[in-house]
Each structure stands twice: as structure tokens, then as C-alpha cells.
Amino acid sequence: MNWEVLLAPYEQVVEELKVKLKGMRKQFEQESRHSPIEFITARVKPIASIMEKAEKRQVPLHKIEEEIQDIAGIRVVCQFVDDIYTVVRMLQERNDFTILKEIDYIKNEKSSGYRSYHMIIEYPAETIHGRKSVLAEIQIRTLAMNFWATNEHSLNYKYKGRIPEKIQKRLQLAAEAAFNLDEEMSKIKNEIQEAQRIFHRM
């Protein structure tokens, strides 16, 4: 398998989505409005991770592009929980890609405490061989959710998916603390935004 050829459209999709989302963020700023997007990160899954996931799920190599939906990954990080749903609505209204699946792990968090909003999209990449539909995953979460998920991911990697029970309990407590922080910040959202507008005018 020529991985370079296979992954090229995914690299393209990641870059294009990043540019479009950053463009949305800039438009809010130009209109002197609060941007629901704090920052955006994007990546194409490393070959070793794709192979590991394929092996774990018993996905044959010729079905990788259909079965593994997060080879292209975009993460949108927001300040407030409300902002997540604003971004979701904006993405739902776009016509440059098709949303195949949405999972709300904020209203229905995982047992681990994980919270985030996931979208699986089908994006048309223009290649030298014509148009190619590429699957990508968009994750939308707050800064607090992102902090928790990043650390949980590192622990999962360290313990190969078998985090000791004592640490799991700590993680669940931390997840609740992160969500409580989001809830409290949401209550003073207007004050925070006003303060930010004053700061940016200085």
C-alpha cells in the first residue's frame, strides 16, 4: 500500500477545513462579536495509529478508508458550552460537506467522564484524479473538556487502554470538576465577554 498517496487527500481536507474554520473565527472578530471558536487544531492520524486501530477492529487494509472515520481529525475548542452548539449549528448549515453522523457526548457523557461533540463528515476533496469523498471527524469541546481529554488520552496511551481503577476514579472526579467549571463560567459569560471586548479595545 502506498500510504503517501492514500493519505494525501486527507492532508488536503484537514488543511481546507482548518482554513474555513479559521475564516469563520476571523469574521466574528471583524464584526466585533464574540467568536464561538477559541482555536482549531487538526491532524492526519499517523500510519502506526491507523494500523493499530485497523488491527484492533479487524478492519482489512482495503476497507480502511470506509471503516476508520477519524483518519482526518479536526478539533474545535470553544470558551463556553453554548459556543459548542453555536459551532454545531453553523456546521449543520454549510453545504460544502455532508454530515453523516453526530454524537453528543456532552449531554450523554461517556462512563469515563469524557465530554465532547463529535461529527463524522464526508468531504469532497478535489484531486488530480477527480473528486474523492473523504471521511473526517470534527470534535467540538470547551477548553476544560479539552484539558481533561488530552490528559485522559495520555493516560490511556501509557496504560494501553487499561487505566488503573484508582486513577479512573480520579479522572471521573476531574471530569465532573471540569464540567462544573464550564457551568459556572457560563453563568458569568456576559461579564467575561464584556471584559474581553474592553481589553481588545485598549
C-alpha positions as CSV (number, residue, x, y, z in Angstrom):
1,M,0.0,0.0,0.0
2,N,1.3,3.5,-0.9
3,W,0.5,5.4,2.3
4,E,1.7,8.7,0.8
5,V,-0.9,8.5,-2.0
6,L,-3.6,7.2,0.3
7,L,-3.2,10.0,2.9
8,A,-2.7,12.9,0.5
9,P,-6.4,13.7,0.2
10,Y,-6.7,13.6,4.0
11,E,-3.9,16.1,4.4
12,Q,-5.8,18.3,1.9
13,V,-9.1,18.0,3.7
14,V,-7.5,18.8,7.1
15,E,-5.9,22.0,5.6
16,E,-9.0,23.1,3.9
17,L,-11.2,22.6,6.9
18,K,-8.7,24.4,9.1
19,V,-8.7,27.4,6.7
20,K,-12.5,27.5,6.6
21,L,-13.0,27.3,10.4
22,K,-10.3,30.0,10.9
23,G,-12.2,32.1,8.4
24,M,-15.4,31.8,10.4
25,R,-13.5,32.8,13.6
26,K,-12.0,35.9,11.8
27,Q,-15.4,37.0,10.5
28,F,-16.7,37.1,14.1
29,E,-13.7,39.2,15.2
30,Q,-14.1,41.6,12.2
31,E,-17.7,42.2,13.2
32,S,-16.6,42.8,16.8
33,R,-18.6,39.9,18.0
34,H,-17.7,37.1,20.4
35,S,-16.3,34.2,18.4
36,P,-17.6,30.8,19.5
37,I,-14.3,29.4,18.2
38,E,-11.3,29.8,20.6
39,F,-8.8,27.8,18.5
40,I,-8.6,25.0,16.0
41,T,-6.2,22.0,15.8
42,A,-6.0,19.4,13.1
43,R,-4.1,16.3,12.2
44,V,-4.0,13.2,10.0
45,K,-3.7,10.1,12.0
46,P,-0.1,8.6,11.9
47,I,0.2,5.4,9.9
48,A,1.1,3.4,13.0
49,S,-2.1,4.5,14.8
50,I,-4.2,3.7,11.7
51,M,-2.7,0.2,11.6
52,E,-3.2,-0.3,15.3
53,K,-6.8,0.7,15.1
54,A,-7.4,-1.4,12.0
55,E,-5.9,-4.5,13.8
56,K,-7.9,-3.8,16.9
57,R,-11.2,-3.6,15.0
58,Q,-10.2,-6.3,12.5
59,V,-10.6,-4.0,9.5
60,P,-8.9,-5.3,6.3
61,L,-6.5,-2.8,4.7
62,H,-8.6,-2.3,1.6
63,K,-11.5,-1.1,3.8
64,I,-9.6,1.3,6.0
65,E,-11.0,4.4,4.2
66,E,-14.6,3.3,4.8
67,E,-14.3,1.8,8.3
68,I,-11.9,4.2,10.0
69,Q,-13.6,7.5,10.2
70,D,-11.1,9.6,12.1
71,I,-8.0,9.4,9.8
72,A,-8.6,13.2,9.3
73,G,-9.3,14.8,12.6
74,I,-10.3,18.4,13.3
75,R,-10.7,19.8,16.9
76,V,-12.6,23.0,17.5
77,V,-12.1,24.4,21.0
78,C,-14.6,26.8,22.5
79,Q,-14.8,29.0,25.6
80,F,-18.3,28.1,26.7
81,V,-20.6,25.1,26.3
82,D,-23.2,27.3,24.5
83,D,-20.4,28.1,21.9
84,I,-20.2,24.4,21.1
85,Y,-23.8,24.3,19.9
86,T,-23.4,27.6,18.0
87,V,-20.5,25.9,16.1
88,V,-22.6,22.8,15.6
89,R,-25.4,24.8,14.1
90,M,-23.0,26.7,11.8
91,L,-21.6,23.4,10.5
92,Q,-25.0,22.0,10.0
93,E,-25.9,24.9,7.8
94,R,-22.9,24.5,5.5
95,N,-23.2,22.9,2.1
96,D,-19.6,22.2,1.3
97,F,-19.6,18.8,3.1
98,T,-22.2,16.2,4.2
99,I,-22.7,15.3,7.9
100,L,-23.1,11.6,8.2
101,K,-23.3,11.2,12.0
102,E,-23.4,13.3,15.1
103,I,-22.8,12.1,18.7
104,D,-23.4,14.4,21.7
105,Y,-21.1,13.3,24.4
106,I,-21.8,16.5,26.4
107,K,-25.5,15.7,27.1
108,N,-24.6,11.9,27.2
109,E,-21.1,11.7,28.5
110,K,-19.1,8.5,28.4
111,S,-18.7,6.5,31.6
112,S,-15.1,7.6,31.8
113,G,-16.3,11.2,32.1
114,Y,-15.4,12.2,28.5
115,R,-17.4,15.0,27.1
116,S,-17.3,16.4,23.5
117,Y,-19.5,16.8,20.5
118,H,-18.5,14.6,17.5
119,M,-19.4,14.9,13.9
120,I,-18.4,12.5,11.1
121,I,-18.5,14.3,7.8
122,E,-17.9,13.4,4.2
123,Y,-15.8,16.0,2.4
124,P,-15.3,16.2,-1.3
125,A,-11.5,16.6,-2.0
126,E,-10.5,17.7,-5.5
127,T,-7.6,15.6,-6.6
128,I,-5.7,15.3,-9.9
129,H,-7.7,12.1,-10.5
130,G,-11.0,13.9,-9.9
131,R,-13.2,14.3,-6.8
132,K,-12.7,11.9,-3.9
133,S,-15.0,11.7,-0.9
134,V,-13.0,11.6,2.3
135,L,-14.3,10.9,5.8
136,A,-13.3,13.2,8.6
137,E,-14.1,13.6,12.3
138,I,-14.8,17.0,13.9
139,Q,-14.6,17.2,17.7
140,I,-16.1,20.3,19.4
141,R,-15.4,20.9,23.0
142,T,-14.6,23.5,25.7
143,L,-11.1,24.4,27.0
144,A,-11.9,22.5,30.2
145,M,-13.1,19.4,28.3
146,N,-10.1,19.6,26.1
147,F,-7.7,19.8,29.0
148,W,-9.3,16.7,30.6
149,A,-9.5,14.7,27.3
150,T,-5.9,15.4,26.4
151,N,-4.7,14.1,29.8
152,E,-7.0,11.1,29.7
153,H,-5.7,10.2,26.2
154,S,-2.1,10.3,27.5
155,L,-3.0,8.0,30.4
156,N,-4.8,5.6,28.0
157,Y,-1.7,5.5,25.9
158,K,0.5,4.9,28.9
159,Y,-1.6,2.1,30.3
160,K,-2.6,0.7,26.8
161,G,-6.3,1.4,27.4
162,R,-6.3,-0.2,30.9
163,I,-6.1,2.7,33.3
164,P,-6.0,1.5,36.9
165,E,-9.3,1.8,38.8
166,K,-7.9,4.3,41.3
167,I,-6.8,6.7,38.5
168,Q,-10.1,6.1,36.6
169,K,-12.0,7.3,39.7
170,R,-9.8,10.4,39.9
171,L,-10.4,11.1,36.2
172,Q,-14.1,10.8,36.7
173,L,-13.9,13.4,39.6
174,A,-11.8,15.6,37.4
175,A,-14.3,15.4,34.6
176,E,-17.1,16.5,36.9
177,A,-14.9,19.3,38.2
178,A,-14.2,20.4,34.6
179,F,-17.9,20.4,33.7
180,N,-18.8,22.3,36.9
181,L,-16.1,24.9,35.9
182,D,-17.8,25.2,32.5
183,E,-21.2,25.6,34.1
184,E,-20.0,28.3,36.5
185,M,-18.2,30.2,33.7
186,S,-21.4,30.0,31.6
187,K,-23.3,31.9,34.4
188,I,-20.9,34.8,34.1
189,K,-20.4,34.6,30.3
190,N,-21.8,38.1,29.6
191,E,-19.4,39.7,32.1
192,I,-16.4,37.8,30.7
193,Q,-17.3,38.8,27.1
194,E,-17.7,42.4,28.1
195,A,-14.4,42.4,29.8
196,Q,-12.8,40.8,26.7
197,R,-14.3,43.5,24.5
198,I,-12.9,46.2,26.7
199,F,-9.5,44.5,26.8
200,H,-9.3,44.2,23.0
201,R,-10.2,47.9,22.5
202,M,-7.2,49.0,24.6
